Amino acid sequence: MAIVSYIRISSSTQNSARQDLGEVDKEFNEIASGKNASERPQLKALIDYVRDGDTVKVYDISRLARNLRDLQEILETLLAKGVTVTFKKEALTFSADDETNHIAKLQLQMMGAFAEFERNIIAERQADGIAKAKARGVYANRERKPSINHDEVKRLSTDGMTPTNISRQLNISRMSVHRILKQSA
């Protein structure tokens, strides 16, 4: 029986250190928005990894999901596998063999609804801020960078080109070149 943690932050500028879950057997860490569970590969990996009798620790409900439907689906999936789920901040624990804790279920649904509400407020404020910045003429849409052709990076490296020269030729950062080459090694 493994103790597994799921830690999620929304952007690389955030710090996951506050989500201390103590000692665990395996960690799943993710930098992704919580608004859509289907776009979080580490969450999917966690669900695939856990087995009957395992425990999943999450710092708070909003780290697992930012909308009530995703929260309920994730929890139901884990419970159906016989996994116990613990939320540290809210001091809530759910397990497949405990179908009688109606107050905990109510609290989970309320906290999930608040997380979804908070996400909607953030999106509304962001859209409002962008609209006001556009009206003042200070907002500029960032140009999307073209997607990086990984095969071309690998081919140029195989041909003997240095990462610096590859980055110059393809107009990408050296770190991107190094990351691609490391992944393919």
C-alpha positions in Angstrom: 0.0 0.0 0.0 1.6 3.2 -1.2 1.1 6.8 0.0 1.1 9.0 -3.0 1.0 12.8 -3.2 -0.4 15.1 -5.9 1.0 18.6 -6.0 -0.2 21.1 -8.6 0.7 24.7 -9.2 -0.8 26.8 -11.9 2.4 28.4 -13.3 6.1 28.1 -13.1 6.3 31.4 -11.2 4.5 29.8 -8.2 6.1 27.7 -5.5 4.8 24.3 -4.5 6.7 24.4 -1.2 3.6 25.4 0.8 1.9 22.1 -0.3 4.0 20.0 2.2 2.4 16.6 2.5 5.0 14.9 4.6 6.8 11.7 3.6 5.3 9.8 0.7 6.3 6.9 -1.4 5.7 8.6 -4.7 5.0 12.2 -5.8 3.1 13.5 -8.8 4.0 17.2 -9.4 2.3 19.3 -12.1 2.4 22.8 -13.4 -1.0 23.2 -15.0 -4.3 25.0 -14.6 -6.8 23.2 -12.4 -9.7 24.2 -14.6 -9.6 21.1 -16.9 -8.6 17.7 -15.5 -8.2 16.2 -19.0 -5.2 18.5 -19.7 -3.1 17.3 -16.7 -0.8 14.4 -17.6 0.5 13.9 -14.0 -3.0 13.6 -12.7 -3.7 10.9 -15.3 -0.5 9.2 -14.4 -1.4 9.2 -10.7 -4.8 7.7 -11.5 -3.2 5.0 -13.6 -0.5 4.3 -10.9 -2.6 3.9 -7.7 -4.0 0.6 -6.6 -6.5 -0.8 -4.1 -5.4 0.2 -0.6 -3.2 3.2 -1.6 -3.7 6.6 -0.2 -3.5 9.8 -2.2 -2.7 13.0 -0.3 -3.6 16.4 -1.7 -2.9 19.7 0.0 -6.3 21.2 -0.6 -9.3 20.6 -2.8 -8.5 23.4 -5.3 -5.2 21.7 -6.1 -7.1 18.6 -7.3 -9.8 20.4 -9.3 -11.1 23.9 -9.9 -14.6 22.8 -10.9 -17.1 20.6 -9.1 -17.7 18.1 -12.0 -14.0 17.3 -12.3 -13.6 17.1 -8.6 -16.4 14.6 -8.2 -15.3 12.5 -11.2 -11.7 12.3 -10.0 -12.8 11.4 -6.5 -15.2 8.8 -7.8 -12.6 7.2 -10.1 -10.1 7.0 -7.2 -12.6 5.6 -4.7 -13.8 3.0 -7.3 -10.2 1.8 -7.4 -10.2 1.3 -3.6 -8.0 4.3 -3.0 -8.3 6.6 0.0 -8.1 10.4 -0.7 -7.0 12.8 2.0 -7.2 16.6 1.8 -4.8 18.1 4.3 -6.0 21.7 4.5 -9.7 20.8 4.8 -8.9 17.7 7.1 -11.2 15.5 4.9 -10.6 11.9 4.1 -12.6 9.8 1.7 -12.4 6.0 1.3 -14.3 3.5 -0.8 -15.5 1.6 2.3 -16.9 4.7 4.0 -20.2 5.5 2.3 -21.8 7.0 5.4 -19.9 10.3 5.9 -22.5 12.6 4.4 -21.2 15.7 6.1 -17.7 15.2 4.5 -19.4 14.7 1.1 -21.4 17.9 1.6 -18.3 19.8 2.7 -16.4 18.4 -0.4 -19.1 19.6 -2.7 -19.3 23.0 -1.0 -15.5 23.5 -1.1 -15.4 22.3 -4.8 -18.1 24.8 -5.7 -16.2 27.6 -4.0 -13.0 26.5 -5.9 -15.0 26.7 -9.2 -16.5 30.1 -8.2 -13.0 31.4 -7.4 -11.7 30.2 -10.8 -14.6 32.0 -12.5 -14.0 35.2 -10.6 -10.3 35.1 -11.5 -11.1 34.6 -15.2 -13.7 37.4 -15.1 -11.2 39.8 -13.5 -8.5 38.9 -16.0 -10.9 39.5 -18.9 -11.9 42.8 -17.4 -8.3 43.9 -16.9 -7.4 42.9 -20.5 -10.4 44.9 -21.8 -9.4 48.0 -19.8 -5.7 47.7 -20.9 -6.8 47.4 -24.5 -9.0 50.5 -24.1 -6.0 52.4 -22.8 -3.9 51.1 -25.7 -1.3 49.3 -23.4 -2.3 45.7 -24.1 -0.6 43.8 -26.9 -1.3 40.2 -27.7 1.8 38.2 -27.4 2.8 36.6 -30.7 2.6 32.9 -30.4 6.0 31.3 -31.0 6.0 28.7 -33.8 6.0 25.2 -32.5 9.4 23.6 -32.3 10.2 20.8 -34.8 11.8 18.2 -32.5 12.8 16.0 -35.4 14.7 18.9 -37.0 16.5 19.6 -33.7 17.5 16.0 -33.4 18.6 15.8 -37.1 20.8 18.9 -36.8 22.4 17.5 -33.7 23.0 14.2 -35.3 24.6 16.0 -38.2 27.1 17.5 -35.7 25.7 21.0 -35.2 26.2 22.5 -31.8 23.1 23.4 -29.6 24.0 27.1 -29.9 24.0 26.9 -33.7 20.8 24.8 -33.7 19.1 27.4 -31.6 20.3 30.2 -33.9 19.2 28.4 -37.1 15.8 27.4 -35.8 15.3 30.7 -33.8 14.7 28.9 -30.5 16.4 29.1 -27.1 19.4 27.0 -26.3 17.5 25.6 -23.3 14.8 24.3 -25.7 17.5 22.5 -27.7 19.1 21.0 -24.7 15.7 19.9 -23.3 14.7 18.2 -26.6 18.1 16.5 -26.9 17.9 15.3 -23.2 14.4 13.9 -23.8 15.4 11.9 -26.8 18.5 10.5 -25.1 
